[in-house]
Amino acid sequence: MVDSTLSSPAPLPATLPRADQALLHLGRRLQADGYRFITPTPLTHQRVNARTGHERTGKPRL
């Protein structure tokens, strides 16, 4: 089934590279779903890092 909310914006230009088309499609999907990103503040990072189990080890957590 095709989601009509995704097909209502202007069609993707065929001249865009596939990676750009994919990003544009993702952005439209997130917008259609009402996604909102809220940037964490330094205080947010401080609170999370202060939690047990979130101690800094010097290694990335990816």
Phi, psi and omega in degrees: 000138181262134178280114184294336179292336180276336183266354182286328177293170179305144179297154179288132178296134181293343182279348178288140174301153183302322180296320178292322177298318180296318179294320178295319177298316179299315180299319178294322179295315179298319179295317180296327180277356179079019181296137177226127178263132177245121182291126176291144180267167175304324178296322176300314178299319180298316180296316180294315181294337180280347181290149176300134181092356180245023181296147180287131177249353183088354180256145175297149183257033180271000000 
